[in-house]
Structure formats: structure tokens, C-alpha cells
Amino acid sequence: MRRKIVLISLCLIALIVSTYAQNTATANKENTEETSQNQKKKSRLILGGYGEAVMTRNFYSDNFNRYSKAEDYKDAKGHGQFDLPHVVVMIGYDFGKGWTMGTEIEFEHGGTESAVEMEAEEAGEWEKEVERGGEVALEQFWIQKSFGKGFNIRGGHMVIPVGYTNAHHLPTEFFTVYRPEGENTIMPCTWHETGISIWGVIGKWRYEVMGMPALNSLNFSKDQWIKKGSGSAFEFTPANNYAVAARVDNYSIPGMRIGVSGYYGHSFNNTLMADEGKYKNTKGAVAIGTIDFDYHGHNWIVRGNFDYGHLGDAEQISKFNFGQSNTSPYKKSYVGKAALCGGMEAGYDIFSQFSKLHDRGNKLYMFGRYEYYDSYIPVSALTDYTWTDKHRMALGLNYYPMKEIVIKAEYSKRFFKSEYNNEPSISLGIAYSGFFIK
């Protein structure tokens, strides 16, 4: 009888100890998970970035007369180049209570010196380009207050989300080795200004409205339309005129995003020493409208865009720009009354057909891209330069060993009107985009 009592007692003790141990382990696990969650909540720093290294071999002449005397360079030797187009460090911080901060420091072309270029339209003379901050730029610095998913206010230096490339400029968001050429020719890319933004997400819609300084028409040109208009030769950006930009994206279709964006602002006299004489009624209104989309599904990625821009008073602005003194930091150039670009690219993941490669997360996209753009639609046919009218085709591969890294290869060719020489090239690149702390 005693043995039974002792045995039963030992069983009860073992059961109690086992239950206690199990409860303790569960509690410890819950505490560990809670601590881990708390630690995640306390991790307010965000650190990331993106970068690109590329090599290109161009099978055409880079002589400044290749358009004005095209016949002389029909069989010219090619040339190669290596470059670091963009290397960006992104730092963000969550202060709490809806307050956050974000910055991006961009190193363009791997240096800090002023850029020196040969001007094809100025007898081939060498000159320093007027650029925002040289080759190192503070691309973003903003502080944001969030009142909810549908309403946020952001103030500071930000990217202007007009066009596909400005809104989606990471190297993992386009197939080509360099950024899509059309938008990168006629508009600033990446276009960044100091201003204020209101944005939010409501259901399947995302909206954004921004106010900022207007562009400066003294920096406009026939070969790049308004691209250089956001730069400033000074330590600050003159703001005699203001502009507004807006963007709306819709995500109703699974895998599909469709967006429209626009910009409007007066560009003339938006500098120091504004003209109050015979040009006092000149406005230089810049109006831009764009539509773009991207689709991810069934192992395909398809992207496309169309942009059109109009410049008011283009003839007066051209005359004024040519009237600048020789010591002026601005470029003497005609500027078109309009510019446009359109393009589409599609890529298929070949590795999706191989289960082992697909299961590892590797992707290999075979892609093709076509685009058309014209940076100079003139006021008069007397000042037309038809070499600004270009078609471009590209075929290539994008290999993703992992989501954040891509190795790119492409063959591309620019097509001109018959009086000019076409421009084929081969490019290789490697890029990354991601967060180290998030």
C-alpha cells in the first residue's frame, strides 16, 4: 500500500514538474518573441542604397561633328567607356509619433569633381557643365508627418514623381543597363527639388501632390529640352516662379500598376537678374503629362511609358538665351516648343521553366525594349535639327542571383534619319538595390 502511495506521489510530482517546465518554456518563448518584437519596434534606423557599375563599347564615332558632317564619320572606329552612373546611400529614421526622416546622398560617375564635357553644338569646345552640386548631390532630405495611411505631409528635398523613371529609378526597376534613354534625355532624372508634398494611399489608389520652385529656362537646350532646367549655378535655387507636380497610381488589376503624372510651372525669369525689359511678358510655361504602367505576372515583367511636354514662348526663350554674355554660366541654345518620348520593354524569366533554379530564387530575364524620343520639336522648320529625332532598340539579359543584385547585358542601337549614321553599342553592368537595416 505504501509503495502504491509513494509511486502515485512520484507520478504526481513528475506531472507537476513537467507541466511547470512546459509552462515555463512556453512563457519563455512568448517572452522571447515579445522581446524580439519589441526590439524590432525599437529599431528605428533604416540604412540602404543602390549602385551601378557599367562598361560600354560604342561602335560609332564620338566626334562632335558626327551629326553636322555625318558622311565623314560613317566608317569611324568605335570607343569604349567605364562608368559608375549612380551610387546612392539612403538613411532614414523613425522618431516616433508619426515623424520620420529620409535622406539620399548620390555619387554620380564615381567622383566629386566638376564634370567636363565636349559640346557638340559649340564647335567642339571643352567646357564645365553647370550641375547641381557637381558630382555629389544630396538627392533627398525630408521630414514627414504621417496622420494615417491616407494622408502624409512631407517637407524638404524630394524626388519629383513625374514620368516612370523618376518614380521608379532603382536599377532593379528597369531592364536596360542605363536608365531608359527617352525620359533620361528630355527630363531631369532623377529630378529632385526642395518643396512640400502631400501623399497617401486610399484603397487601390496612391496619390501625391507637390509644390516646388519652377525650372530655369536658361538651362534648356535642343538636345536635352528641359533636363538641365532643375540645376542651379548658385549655392541656392532661385524661386521667382513656382510649380506644381502630381501623380496618381492605381493597383486594381492584380500584378498591374497604372500611373499618370503631370507638371506645370513658369520657367522664364526664374534666376538672378530677372529681365524686366522687352521680355517682361514672357512666361515660359512648362506643361508635362505622362502615363506609365508595369505588370508582373506569369513570369513576365512588362513596362511602358509615354511622355509629352510643351514649352510656351519657346521662340522668345531661344532668342533670350542666345543673347547671354560670354561670361554667363548658361548654355546658348535653341529650345523646342515641345518634346516627347515613349517606350516599352518586356522580359520573360527563363529560369521559371527549371524547377531547381526557380526554387533557389534565381531569375534570368530575356528582354527587349523599344523607345522613340525627340528632344527638339521646333517652333519653325528653319531651325530644325532632325538628329534629335531618335529610335532606340535594345535586346539583352538580366540575371538575378538574388532579389537585390542584378547582372545586366544588352545590345542596343539608335536609329536616325537616313542622312545620319546609326549608333550600335554593347553594354554590361552590375547593380544592387536594397536595405541593410530596416
C-alpha positions in Angstrom: 0.0 0.0 0.0 2.8 2.4 0.9 4.6 1.5 -2.3 1.5 2.5 -4.3 1.2 5.8 -2.4 4.9 6.5 -3.0 4.5 5.6 -6.7 1.4 7.7 -7.1 3.1 10.6 -5.3 6.2 10.4 -7.6 3.9 10.4 -10.6 2.1 13.4 -9.4 5.4 15.2 -8.7 6.7 14.3 -12.2 3.5 15.5 -13.7 3.6 18.8 -11.8 7.3 19.3 -12.7 6.7 18.5 -16.4 3.7 20.9 -16.5 5.7 23.6 -14.8 8.6 23.1 -17.2 6.3 23.2 -20.2 4.6 26.3 -19.0 7.9 27.9 -18.2 9.2 27.1 -21.7 6.1 28.5 -23.3 6.3 31.6 -21.2 10.0 32.0 -22.0 9.2 31.5 -25.7 6.4 34.1 -25.6 8.7 36.5 -23.6 11.4 35.9 -26.2 9.0 36.6 -29.1 7.7 39.6 -27.3 11.2 40.9 -26.6 12.1 40.3 -30.3 9.0 42.2 -31.4 9.9 45.0 -29.0 13.4 45.1 -30.3 12.1 45.3 -33.9 9.8 48.1 -32.9 12.8 49.9 -31.2 14.9 49.5 -34.4 14.1 53.0 -35.9 17.1 53.3 -38.2 16.8 52.5 -41.9 20.0 52.1 -44.0 20.1 51.1 -47.6 21.1 52.2 -51.1 21.7 51.3 -54.7 24.6 51.4 -57.1 25.6 50.6 -60.7 28.9 49.8 -62.4 28.8 49.6 -66.2 31.0 49.1 -69.3 30.0 50.1 -72.8 31.6 49.7 -76.2 30.1 52.1 -78.7 30.6 51.2 -82.4 30.4 54.7 -83.7 32.3 57.9 -83.6 32.1 60.2 -80.6 33.4 63.2 -82.6 31.4 66.4 -82.0 30.8 66.8 -85.8 29.2 63.3 -86.2 25.8 64.9 -86.9 26.8 68.1 -88.8 29.2 66.1 -91.0 27.8 62.6 -90.7 29.3 61.3 -94.0 32.9 61.9 -92.7 32.3 59.5 -89.8 30.4 56.7 -91.5 33.2 54.2 -91.0 34.8 55.7 -87.9 36.3 53.5 -85.2 34.3 52.8 -82.0 35.2 53.7 -78.5 34.6 52.3 -75.0 33.9 53.6 -71.6 33.6 52.5 -68.0 31.3 54.3 -65.6 29.6 54.4 -62.2 26.4 56.1 -63.2 24.9 56.2 -59.7 25.9 55.1 -56.3 23.4 56.1 -53.6 23.4 55.8 -49.8 19.9 56.0 -48.2 19.5 56.7 -44.5 16.1 57.0 -42.7 14.9 57.3 -39.1 11.6 56.9 -37.3 11.4 59.5 -34.5 8.0 58.1 -33.4 4.6 59.7 -33.1 4.3 59.7 -36.9 7.5 61.7 -37.5 10.1 60.2 -39.9 13.1 61.4 -41.8 14.8 60.3 -45.1 18.0 61.2 -46.9 19.7 60.1 -50.1 23.3 61.0 -50.9 24.2 60.3 -54.6 27.6 59.9 -56.1 27.4 60.3 -59.8 30.1 58.9 -62.1 32.3 58.0 -59.1 33.8 61.4 -58.4 33.4 64.7 -56.7 35.0 67.0 -59.4 33.1 69.2 -61.8 32.1 67.5 -65.0 34.0 68.5 -68.2 32.3 67.7 -71.5 32.8 68.4 -75.2 29.9 70.5 -76.5 28.8 69.1 -79.9 26.9 72.2 -80.7 29.6 74.8 -79.8 32.4 73.9 -82.3 33.6 71.1 -80.0 35.0 73.4 -77.3 35.6 72.0 -73.9 33.6 73.4 -71.0 32.5 72.7 -67.5 28.8 71.9 -67.2 26.5 73.7 -64.7 25.3 70.9 -62.5 23.5 70.8 -59.1 26.3 70.4 -56.6 28.8 68.9 -59.0 29.2 65.1 -59.0 28.0 64.6 -55.4 24.4 65.6 -54.6 22.0 65.4 -51.7 19.2 63.8 -53.7 16.8 63.7 -50.9 16.4 65.2 -47.4 12.9 65.3 -46.0 10.9 65.2 -42.8 7.5 63.7 -42.8 4.5 63.7 -40.5 2.0 60.8 -41.0 -1.6 61.2 -39.9 -2.5 57.8 -41.3 -2.1 55.7 -44.4 -4.2 58.0 -46.5 -2.6 61.3 -45.5 1.0 62.3 -45.1 2.8 65.6 -45.3 6.5 65.7 -46.3 8.7 68.8 -46.5 12.3 69.1 -47.7 14.3 67.9 -50.7 12.4 65.2 -52.7 12.2 63.4 -56.0 9.6 64.8 -58.4 7.5 61.8 -59.4 6.8 62.9 -63.0 7.3 60.1 -65.5 8.2 56.4 -65.0 11.9 56.8 -64.3 11.7 59.4 -61.6 9.1 57.4 -59.7 10.9 54.1 -60.4 14.6 54.9 -60.8 16.2 51.9 -58.9 18.4 49.8 -61.2 16.2 46.7 -60.4 13.2 48.6 -61.8 14.3 48.7 -65.5 15.9 46.1 -67.8 18.4 48.3 -69.7 22.0 48.8 -68.4 21.4 52.6 -68.3 18.2 54.3 -67.3 15.5 54.4 -70.1 17.0 56.8 -72.6 14.0 58.8 -73.7 13.0 60.2 -70.3 16.6 60.5 -69.2 17.1 62.8 -72.3 14.2 65.2 -72.1 13.6 65.5 -68.3 15.8 65.6 -65.2 16.5 62.0 -64.0 16.4 61.7 -61.1 14.5 65.0 -60.7 14.8 66.4 -57.2 13.7 69.7 -55.7 13.1 71.3 -52.4 9.4 71.8 -51.6 6.4 70.3 -49.9 4.4 67.1 -50.7 1.1 65.6 -49.6 0.6 61.9 -50.4 -1.3 58.9 -49.3 -2.8 55.5 -50.2 -6.6 55.1 -50.3 -7.8 51.6 -51.2 -6.2 50.7 -54.6 -5.1 54.2 -55.2 -2.0 56.2 -54.4 -1.8 60.0 -54.8 0.9 62.6 -54.5 0.8 66.4 -55.0 3.9 68.6 -54.7 4.8 72.3 -54.7 8.4 73.4 -55.6 10.5 76.1 -57.4 9.9 76.2 -61.1 12.5 75.3 -63.7 15.0 77.8 -65.1 14.6 78.3 -68.9 18.2 79.5 -69.3 19.3 75.9 -68.9 17.0 74.5 -71.6 18.5 73.2 -74.8 17.6 71.5 -78.1 19.5 68.2 -77.3 18.1 67.8 -73.8 15.0 70.0 -73.7 14.3 70.9 -70.0 16.7 68.3 -68.5 19.2 70.8 -67.1 16.4 73.2 -66.0 16.4 72.0 -62.4 20.1 72.8 -61.9 21.4 75.9 -60.3 24.7 77.7 -60.8 24.4 79.2 -57.3 24.5 77.9 -53.8 20.7 78.1 -53.7 17.9 77.6 -56.2 16.2 80.9 -57.3 12.5 80.8 -56.9 10.9 83.8 -58.6 8.4 81.3 -60.0 6.7 78.2 -58.5 5.5 75.0 -59.9 3.2 72.0 -59.0 3.5 68.3 -59.8 1.1 65.5 -59.2 0.9 61.7 -59.6 -1.8 59.1 -59.2 -1.3 55.3 -59.4 -3.9 52.6 -59.5 -3.4 48.9 -58.4 -6.9 47.5 -59.0 -5.7 44.8 -61.5 -3.6 42.1 -59.8 0.0 42.5 -60.7 -0.6 45.7 -62.6 0.2 49.3 -61.7 -1.1 52.2 -64.0 0.0 55.7 -63.3 -0.5 59.2 -64.6 1.6 62.3 -63.7 1.9 65.9 -64.6 3.9 69.1 -64.0 3.2 72.8 -64.6 5.2 75.9 -63.9 6.6 79.2 -65.5 10.3 78.9 -66.3 11.3 82.3 -67.6 13.0 84.8 -65.3 13.4 82.2 -62.7 17.0 83.2 -62.0 19.0 86.2 -60.7 18.9 89.5 -62.5 15.4 88.8 -64.0 14.7 90.7 -67.2 12.1 93.4 -67.0 12.6 94.9 -70.5 11.1 93.6 -73.8 10.8 90.1 -72.4 8.7 91.1 -69.3 5.6 89.4 -70.7 7.4 86.1 -71.4 6.3 83.3 -69.1 7.9 80.1 -70.5 5.1 77.9 -69.2 6.3 74.2 -69.0 3.4 71.6 -69.1 4.2 67.9 -69.0 1.8 65.0 -69.0 2.8 61.3 -68.7 1.2 57.8 -68.5 3.1 54.7 -67.5 2.5 51.1 -66.3 4.2 48.0 -65.2 2.9 44.4 -65.0 4.4 41.4 -63.0 2.7 38.1 -63.6 3.0 34.6 -65.2 6.9 35.0 -65.2 6.6 38.2 -67.3 7.5 41.8 -66.5 6.2 44.4 -68.9 6.7 48.1 -68.6 5.8 51.1 -70.7 5.5 54.9 -70.7 4.6 57.9 -72.9 5.5 61.5 -72.0 4.7 64.7 -73.8 5.8 68.2 -72.8 5.1 71.7 -74.1 7.0 74.9 -73.6 5.3 78.2 -74.1 7.3 81.2 -75.6 9.9 78.9 -76.9 11.0 81.3 -79.7 11.5 84.2 -77.2 13.4 82.0 -74.8 15.7 80.9 -77.6 16.4 84.5 -78.5 17.0 85.4 -74.9 19.4 82.5 -74.3 21.5 83.4 -77.3 21.7 86.9 -76.0 23.6 85.9 -72.9 27.0 87.4 -72.3 30.1 85.2 -72.8 30.7 85.1 -69.0 27.2 83.7 -68.4 27.1 80.2 -66.8 24.2 79.3 -69.0 24.2 77.5 -72.4 23.4 79.3 -75.6 21.0 77.0 -77.4 17.7 76.9 -79.2 14.9 75.1 -77.3 11.9 73.4 -78.8 8.3 74.2 -78.2 7.7 70.5 -77.3 9.4 67.2 -76.7 8.1 63.7 -76.4 9.2 60.1 -75.6 7.6 56.7 -75.5 8.9 53.3 -74.8 8.0 49.7 -73.8 10.0 46.8 -72.5 9.1 43.2 -71.8 11.1 40.4 -70.2 10.4 36.7 -69.5 12.0 34.7 -66.7 13.7 31.7 -68.4 14.6 30.1 -65.1 10.9 29.8 -64.3 11.0 26.7 -66.6 13.7 25.0 -64.5 12.4 23.9 -61.0 15.8 23.7 -59.3 16.8 27.2 -60.4 13.3 28.6 -59.7 13.3 27.1 -56.2 16.7 28.8 -55.4 15.2 32.2 -56.2 17.4 32.7 -59.3 15.9 34.6 -62.2 17.1 35.2 -65.7 15.0 37.6 -67.8 15.4 37.8 -71.5 14.1 41.2 -72.5 13.6 43.5 -75.4 13.0 47.3 -75.3 11.9 49.8 -78.0 11.6 53.6 -77.5 11.2 56.7 -79.5 12.0 60.2 -78.4 12.6 63.7 -79.8 14.1 66.4 -77.6 13.5 69.2 -80.1 10.2 69.9 -81.8 11.0 73.4 -83.1 8.8 76.5 -83.5 10.0 76.9 -87.1 11.3 74.4 -89.6 14.1 76.8 -90.4 15.8 75.9 -87.1 15.1 72.1 -87.1 17.7 69.6 -86.2 16.5 66.2 -87.2 19.2 64.3 -85.4 17.3 64.9 -82.1 14.6 62.5 -83.6 15.7 59.1 -82.4 14.5 55.5 -82.3 16.3 53.0 -80.0 16.1 49.2 -79.7 17.7 47.0 -77.1 17.9 43.3 -76.5 19.5 41.6 -73.5 19.6 39.6 -70.3 19.0 40.4 -66.6 20.4 37.7 -64.2 19.2 37.9 -60.6 21.3 35.6 -58.3 19.1 37.1 -55.5 16.4 39.8 -55.3 18.8 42.7 -54.5 21.5 42.0 -57.1 21.3 42.1 -60.9 23.8 41.5 -63.7 22.8 43.1 -67.0 24.0 42.6 -70.6 22.5 44.3 -73.7 22.9 45.1 -77.3 21.4 48.4 -78.4 21.1 50.6 -81.4 19.9 54.1 -82.1 18.2 54.7 -85.4 18.3 58.1 -87.1 17.0 59.5 -90.3 18.9 58.4 -93.4 21.4 61.4 -93.5 22.9 60.3 -90.2 24.8 57.2 -89.0 23.1 54.7 -86.7 24.7 54.1 -83.3 25.1 50.5 -82.1 26.6 49.5 -78.8 27.1 46.7 -76.3 26.9 47.3 -72.5 27.5 45.2 -69.4 26.5 46.2 -65.9 26.2 45.0 -62.3 23.9 46.7 -59.8 22.3 46.3 -56.4 19.4 47.8 -54.6 18.3 47.0 -51.1 18.3 47.7 -47.4 21.0 46.7 -44.9 19.0 47.8 -41.8 15.2 48.1 -42.0 
